[in-house]
Amino acid sequence: MKISGYQLFWLIFTMEFGMTAIFTLSATVFLAKQDTWISVLFATVIALAVTFVAVKLSLLYPEKTFIQSTQIILGKWLGKIILIPYFVMWYSVTGVILREFADFVYITLFSSTPLWTIILIMLGAVVYVNYSGGLRSIARSGEIIGPISAAGSVIIFFFSVKDWDWLRLLPVYSNSGMLPILEGGLTPASFLAESFMVVMLAAFMIKPQRLMVTSLLGVAVASMAVLGMSIIIIMVFGPDLPDKFIYPLYSIVSYISVMEFIQNVDVLIVLLWIIGIFVKLSLYMFITSYGTAQMFHIKKWKRTIWWIAPIVFAISLIPRNTNDTMDYAKNIWHNWIFPINLVGIPLLLWIVGAIRKKLKGDRRAAEH
C-alpha cells in the first residue's frame, strides 16, 4: 500500500484547495474586506509551518505512522492519552465534512432530495474505495481528480475575466488594519493546515526523503489557488458583498456568462468540487480506520470501516443546518482543534522526539 511523491502532491492539493476555497472565504472577506488576499498569504505561511513540523515529526520514524511514533516518543500509556484528541478530531471532522458536502449539494443542486440520501451516497463511495483498495486506490483517484480540479480553477479564472475590476482591491491595508487581516487568515489557515495528516501517510511513501518537498509544494500550490480565487471574488463582487453569501466562490461561478453562449458552468464546477471532497473524505476515512486498528491492535484494519461508517453517518445528522456546521468550524475546529491538535501537540512531539533521539544516539556513541 505504497504511494509516490507525485500522488501525495495531488492528494494534498485536492484535499486542501476545494473546501478551503468554498467554505472559508466568506468569513475571511467579512473580516479583511479587500485585503482578503493578504489574509490568505498569512494563512499560507501558517500552513507551510504546520506542514514543516508535521513532516519533521514524521521523519523521526519514517517507517512508523503517527499512532506508533507518538507511543515511541512519549511511552505507551502517555502516547495513547495524547492520541485521544486526534481520534475525537478524526471521527467528528469526517462526519462534519460529510454534512458540509451534503448541505452544499443540497443548496446548489438537489434541493428536493433528502439530506440523508445525499450523505449515504457519498459515504457509500468512500467506504467502497477504502475497502476495495485502501490508500492505493485513494492515491490513484487523487492522481486523476487533482489535475481536473486544477483545471476547474483555471476555467473560473478565464471565464470571470470580463467581470474583473482591479480598483475593488484598493486601498490596500489602510481600511482594515493588521488585526482583522491576521484574524481573517486564521480560518483558511486552519483548513490548509489539514496537511498535518501527512503524519499518517509518511509510512506509506515509496521515497520518504521526498516527503518534505512534496508536502510543502502541495500546500503552496493549493494556497496559491485559494489566493487566486479570493482575488477574483473581490474583483467581481467588491469587499462588501461576498460575506453575504454562504459560498461566494459558487456565486462567482453562477455569475459566469460568456456572450450568452457559455452558461450554467456552475454545474460542471460543482461536480469537480464534489469529487475533490470525495478524495478528502476518503483520506479521513482511511486515517480514522487505519489509526483505530493500530490503536486497538486490530490486525485487519478494513474491518473497522464497518462500524466507523455508521458512527460518521450519525455524526453527520447531528447539525440542524449550515449554521451548526459553521459553528463547529468556528468554535471547535478553529478555536480548539487547530491550535492544539495541528500546532501545539505536533510541535511538542517533534521537540521531545528529536531530543530523545539525539540523547539515544549520544549514548550509543559513548558505548562504542
C-alpha positions as CSV (number, residue, x, y, z in Angstrom):
1,M,0.0,0.0,0.0
2,K,2.7,2.5,-1.1
3,I,2.2,5.9,-2.7
4,S,4.6,8.1,-4.7
5,G,5.6,11.7,-4.1
6,Y,3.5,12.7,-7.2
7,Q,0.4,11.0,-5.8
8,L,0.9,12.7,-2.4
9,F,1.2,16.1,-4.1
10,W,-2.2,15.7,-5.8
11,L,-3.8,14.3,-2.6
12,I,-2.7,17.3,-0.6
13,F,-3.7,19.8,-3.4
14,T,-7.1,18.2,-3.9
15,M,-7.9,17.9,-0.2
16,E,-6.9,21.5,0.6
17,F,-8.0,23.6,-2.4
18,G,-11.7,22.7,-2.9
19,M,-13.1,23.0,0.6
20,T,-10.8,25.9,1.6
21,A,-12.0,27.9,-1.4
22,I,-15.6,27.0,-0.9
23,F,-16.1,27.3,2.8
24,T,-13.6,29.8,4.3
25,L,-13.5,32.9,2.1
26,S,-16.9,34.3,3.2
27,A,-15.6,34.6,6.8
28,T,-12.3,35.9,5.7
29,V,-13.8,38.7,3.5
30,F,-16.1,39.7,6.4
31,L,-13.0,40.5,8.5
32,A,-10.4,41.6,6.0
33,K,-12.5,43.1,3.2
34,Q,-10.4,43.9,0.1
35,D,-7.3,42.8,2.0
36,T,-8.5,39.2,2.0
37,W,-5.6,38.2,-0.3
38,I,-3.2,39.3,2.5
39,S,-5.1,37.2,4.9
40,V,-4.7,34.2,2.6
41,L,-0.9,34.8,2.3
42,F,-0.7,34.9,6.1
43,A,-2.7,31.6,6.1
44,T,-0.2,30.1,3.6
45,V,2.7,30.9,5.9
46,I,1.0,29.2,8.9
47,A,0.0,26.2,6.8
48,L,3.6,25.8,5.5
49,A,4.9,26.0,9.0
50,V,2.4,23.4,10.3
51,T,3.4,21.1,7.4
52,F,7.1,21.6,8.0
53,V,6.7,20.5,11.7
54,A,4.4,17.6,10.7
55,V,7.0,16.3,8.2
56,K,9.9,16.7,10.6
57,L,7.9,14.7,13.2
58,S,7.1,12.0,10.6
59,L,10.8,11.7,9.5
60,L,11.9,11.0,13.1
61,Y,10.4,7.5,12.5
62,P,9.7,7.4,8.8
63,E,8.5,3.7,8.8
64,K,6.0,4.4,11.6
65,T,2.6,6.0,11.5
66,F,1.6,8.8,13.9
67,I,-0.1,6.3,16.1
68,Q,3.1,4.3,16.5
69,S,5.6,7.2,16.7
70,T,3.7,9.0,19.4
71,Q,3.9,6.0,21.6
72,I,7.6,5.6,20.9
73,I,8.3,9.3,21.8
74,L,6.1,9.5,24.9
75,G,5.8,5.9,26.0
76,K,2.9,3.5,25.6
77,W,0.3,5.0,28.0
78,L,1.1,8.7,27.8
79,G,1.2,8.3,24.0
80,K,-2.2,6.8,23.9
81,I,-3.6,9.5,26.1
82,I,-2.2,12.2,23.7
83,L,-3.8,10.3,20.8
84,I,-7.3,10.6,22.2
85,P,-7.9,14.2,20.9
86,Y,-6.9,13.1,17.5
87,F,-9.4,10.3,17.4
88,V,-12.1,12.8,18.6
89,M,-10.9,15.0,15.7
90,W,-10.9,12.4,13.0
91,Y,-14.3,10.9,13.9
92,S,-16.0,14.3,14.3
93,V,-14.4,16.0,11.4
94,T,-15.2,13.2,9.0
95,G,-18.9,13.4,10.0
96,V,-18.9,17.2,9.7
97,I,-17.2,17.2,6.3
98,L,-19.8,14.7,5.1
99,R,-22.6,17.0,6.3
100,E,-20.9,20.1,4.8
101,F,-20.8,18.3,1.5
102,A,-24.4,17.3,1.8
103,D,-25.5,20.8,2.6
104,F,-23.5,22.2,-0.3
105,V,-25.0,19.7,-2.8
106,Y,-28.5,20.3,-1.3
107,I,-28.3,24.1,-1.7
108,T,-26.6,24.1,-5.2
109,L,-28.1,21.1,-7.0
110,F,-30.6,18.8,-5.3
111,S,-32.9,20.9,-3.1
112,S,-35.7,18.4,-3.2
113,T,-33.5,15.4,-2.2
114,P,-33.4,14.3,1.5
115,L,-30.1,15.2,3.1
116,W,-29.6,11.6,4.4
117,T,-29.8,10.3,0.9
118,I,-27.0,12.6,-0.3
119,I,-24.9,11.6,2.7
120,L,-25.4,7.9,2.2
121,I,-24.4,8.0,-1.5
122,M,-21.1,9.8,-0.7
123,L,-20.5,7.6,2.4
124,G,-21.1,4.5,0.3
125,A,-18.5,5.7,-2.3
126,V,-16.0,6.5,0.5
127,V,-16.5,3.1,2.1
128,Y,-16.1,1.3,-1.2
129,V,-12.8,3.0,-2.2
130,N,-11.3,2.3,1.2
131,Y,-12.5,-1.3,1.5
132,S,-11.6,-2.2,-2.1
133,G,-8.2,-0.7,-2.4
134,G,-7.3,1.4,0.6
135,L,-4.8,4.2,0.3
136,R,-3.5,3.0,-3.0
137,S,-7.0,3.5,-4.6
138,I,-7.4,6.9,-3.0
139,A,-4.0,8.0,-4.2
140,R,-4.8,6.9,-7.8
141,S,-8.1,8.7,-7.6
142,G,-6.3,11.9,-6.4
143,E,-3.8,11.5,-9.3
144,I,-6.7,11.8,-11.7
145,I,-9.1,14.1,-9.8
146,G,-6.3,16.6,-8.7
147,P,-5.4,17.9,-12.2
148,I,-9.1,18.0,-13.1
149,S,-9.8,20.2,-10.0
150,A,-6.9,22.4,-11.0
151,A,-8.4,22.8,-14.5
152,G,-11.7,23.9,-12.8
153,S,-9.9,26.8,-11.1
154,V,-8.4,27.8,-14.5
155,I,-11.9,27.8,-16.0
156,I,-13.1,30.1,-13.3
157,F,-10.1,32.4,-13.9
158,F,-10.6,32.8,-17.6
159,F,-14.4,33.0,-17.7
160,S,-14.6,35.6,-15.0
161,V,-12.0,38.0,-16.5
162,K,-14.6,40.2,-18.2
163,D,-16.1,41.0,-14.7
164,W,-12.9,42.0,-13.0
165,D,-12.4,45.4,-11.6
166,W,-8.9,45.9,-10.1
167,L,-9.9,49.0,-8.3
168,R,-12.0,46.9,-5.9
169,L,-8.7,45.7,-4.4
170,L,-7.9,49.2,-3.2
171,P,-7.0,50.7,-0.8
172,V,-4.5,48.1,0.5
173,Y,-4.3,47.7,4.3
174,S,-5.5,51.2,5.3
175,N,-9.2,50.3,5.7
176,S,-8.6,47.0,7.5
177,G,-5.6,47.2,9.8
178,M,-3.3,44.4,10.9
179,L,-5.6,42.6,13.5
180,P,-8.6,42.0,11.2
181,I,-6.2,40.8,8.4
182,L,-4.4,38.4,10.7
183,E,-7.7,37.2,12.3
184,G,-9.2,36.7,8.8
185,G,-6.3,34.5,7.8
186,L,-6.9,32.0,10.7
187,T,-9.9,30.3,9.1
188,P,-8.3,29.4,5.8
189,A,-5.1,28.6,7.7
190,S,-7.0,26.0,9.9
191,F,-8.2,24.3,6.7
192,L,-4.9,24.4,4.9
193,A,-3.2,23.0,8.0
194,E,-5.0,19.8,7.4
195,S,-1.9,18.8,5.6
196,F,-0.9,17.7,9.1
197,M,-2.3,14.3,8.0
198,V,1.0,13.6,6.3
199,V,2.0,12.2,9.7
200,M,-0.3,9.2,8.9
201,L,0.8,8.9,5.3
202,A,4.6,9.2,5.6
203,A,5.0,5.5,6.4
204,F,3.4,4.6,3.1
205,M,5.8,6.7,1.0
206,I,7.9,4.9,-1.6
207,K,10.6,7.5,-1.1
208,P,10.3,9.1,2.4
209,Q,13.1,11.6,1.6
210,R,10.8,13.3,-0.8
211,L,8.1,13.9,1.8
212,M,9.2,17.4,2.8
213,V,9.4,18.9,-0.8
214,T,6.2,17.1,-1.9
215,S,4.1,18.2,1.1
216,L,5.3,21.8,1.1
217,L,4.8,22.1,-2.7
218,G,1.2,20.6,-2.4
219,V,0.3,23.1,0.3
220,A,1.9,26.0,-1.5
221,V,0.1,25.3,-4.8
222,A,-3.2,24.8,-3.1
223,S,-2.7,28.0,-1.2
224,M,-1.9,30.0,-4.3
225,A,-5.1,28.6,-6.0
226,V,-7.1,29.8,-3.0
227,L,-5.3,33.1,-3.2
228,G,-6.3,33.4,-6.8
229,M,-10.0,32.6,-6.0
230,S,-10.0,35.2,-3.2
231,I,-8.7,37.9,-5.5
232,I,-11.3,37.0,-8.2
233,I,-14.1,37.2,-5.6
234,I,-13.1,40.7,-4.5
235,M,-12.6,41.9,-8.1
236,V,-16.0,40.7,-9.2
237,F,-18.2,41.4,-6.1
238,G,-16.1,44.0,-4.2
239,P,-15.3,43.9,-0.5
240,D,-18.8,44.2,1.0
241,L,-21.0,41.7,-0.9
242,P,-19.1,38.3,-0.6
243,D,-19.6,37.9,3.1
244,K,-23.4,37.9,2.5
245,F,-23.1,34.7,0.5
246,I,-22.7,31.2,2.1
247,Y,-20.5,30.1,-0.8
248,P,-19.1,33.2,-2.5
249,L,-17.0,31.2,-5.0
250,Y,-20.1,29.3,-6.1
251,S,-21.8,32.7,-6.6
252,I,-18.9,33.7,-8.9
253,V,-19.3,30.5,-10.9
254,S,-23.1,31.0,-11.2
255,Y,-22.4,34.6,-12.4
256,I,-20.3,33.4,-15.4
257,S,-21.8,34.1,-18.8
258,V,-19.7,34.5,-21.9
259,M,-21.6,36.1,-24.9
260,E,-24.7,34.4,-23.6
261,F,-23.3,31.2,-25.1
262,I,-21.3,29.7,-22.3
263,Q,-23.6,29.5,-19.3
264,N,-24.5,27.1,-16.5
265,V,-20.8,26.4,-15.9
266,D,-21.7,26.1,-12.2
267,V,-23.0,22.6,-12.6
268,L,-19.6,21.4,-14.1
269,I,-17.6,23.2,-11.4
270,V,-19.8,21.9,-8.6
271,L,-19.2,18.3,-9.9
272,L,-15.4,19.0,-9.8
273,W,-15.6,20.2,-6.2
274,I,-17.7,17.2,-5.3
275,I,-15.1,14.7,-6.5
276,G,-12.5,16.8,-4.7
277,I,-14.4,16.5,-1.4
278,F,-14.7,12.7,-2.1
279,V,-10.9,12.5,-2.0
280,K,-10.7,14.4,1.3
281,L,-13.4,12.3,2.9
282,S,-11.8,9.1,1.7
283,L,-8.5,10.1,3.2
284,Y,-10.1,10.9,6.5
285,M,-11.9,7.6,6.5
286,F,-8.6,5.8,5.8
287,I,-6.7,7.6,8.5
288,T,-9.5,7.0,11.0
289,S,-9.9,3.3,10.2
290,Y,-6.2,2.5,10.0
291,G,-5.4,4.6,13.1
292,T,-8.2,2.9,15.1
293,A,-6.9,-0.5,14.0
294,Q,-3.4,0.3,15.2
295,M,-4.6,1.9,18.4
296,F,-6.5,-1.2,19.4
297,H,-4.2,-3.8,17.7
298,I,-6.8,-5.0,15.2
299,K,-4.9,-6.9,12.5
300,K,-7.3,-6.4,9.6
301,W,-7.8,-2.6,9.6
302,K,-10.6,-2.8,7.0
303,R,-12.9,-4.4,9.5
304,T,-13.1,-1.1,11.4
305,I,-14.7,0.6,8.4
306,W,-18.0,-1.2,9.0
307,W,-18.5,0.3,12.5
308,I,-16.8,3.7,11.8
309,A,-19.1,4.4,8.8
310,P,-22.3,4.2,11.0
311,I,-20.7,6.5,13.6
312,V,-19.7,9.0,11.0
313,F,-23.2,8.9,9.4
314,A,-24.8,9.5,12.8
315,I,-22.5,12.5,13.5
316,S,-23.3,14.0,10.1
317,L,-27.0,14.0,11.0
318,I,-26.4,16.0,14.3
319,P,-26.2,19.5,12.8
320,R,-29.6,21.1,12.2
321,N,-28.5,23.3,9.4
322,T,-25.5,25.1,7.8
323,N,-25.2,27.4,10.8
324,D,-24.5,24.4,13.1
325,T,-21.7,23.1,10.8
326,M,-20.2,26.7,10.6
327,D,-20.4,26.9,14.4
328,Y,-18.4,23.7,14.6
329,A,-15.8,25.1,12.2
330,K,-15.6,28.4,14.2
331,N,-15.9,27.3,17.8
332,I,-14.4,23.8,17.8
333,W,-12.2,23.4,14.8
334,H,-10.9,27.0,14.7
335,N,-10.5,27.6,18.5
336,W,-9.5,24.2,19.8
337,I,-8.5,21.6,17.2
338,F,-6.4,23.9,15.1
339,P,-4.2,25.3,17.9
340,I,-4.0,22.1,19.9
341,N,-4.1,19.1,17.5
342,L,-2.5,20.7,14.5
343,V,0.0,23.1,16.0
344,G,0.7,22.6,19.7
345,I,0.9,18.8,20.2
346,P,2.9,18.1,16.9
347,L,5.4,20.8,17.8
348,L,5.8,19.4,21.3
349,L,6.2,15.8,19.9
350,W,8.8,16.9,17.4
351,I,10.9,18.7,20.0
352,V,10.7,15.9,22.6
353,G,11.2,13.2,19.9
354,A,14.3,15.0,18.4
355,I,15.8,15.4,21.9
356,R,15.2,11.8,22.8
357,K,16.6,10.5,19.6
358,K,19.7,12.7,19.9
359,L,20.3,11.5,23.5
360,K,19.8,7.9,22.5
361,G,22.3,8.4,19.6
362,D,24.8,10.0,22.0
363,R,24.5,7.1,24.5
364,R,25.2,4.6,21.7
365,A,28.2,6.6,20.5
366,A,29.6,6.7,24.1
367,E,29.1,2.9,24.5
368,H,31.2,2.3,21.4
